[in-house]
Amino acid sequence: MKTLVLSALLGLFAVAAWAADVTGKWVAQVPGRQGNQELTFNLKQDGNTLTGTITGGRGDQTISDGKVEGDNISFVVNLEFNGNKITQNYKGTVSGDEIKFTRDAGRGPQEFTAKKQ
């Protein structure tokens, strides 16, 4: 029994060691209605929790519900324009110094890549 428990704990530590560390500054050119817009993702990872901001043409937007699961990340940004609330859902896959993102705000998904600075 002790061997089984020890093996399970070692397996968990190995998975944690392979998980991506996304803490830092990431920059992306994101397609929009008026052409590409540069967005800067300032991310901070603490275990499986992800926090931070996205900086772009509308200033800083705080991310919420951020999660890191292996090489996958996800978070939400809640915006308000002229009294209308918009929720943007971000999902990304980390590979080295890139994150391949999909962003969905209810009008169909957009794909773009952020690079670590």
Summary of the structure (lengths in Angstrom):
residues: 117
radius of gyration: 16.7
end to end distance: 46.8
largest distance: 61.7
contacts: 291
relative contact order: 0.17
helix: 15%
strand: 65%
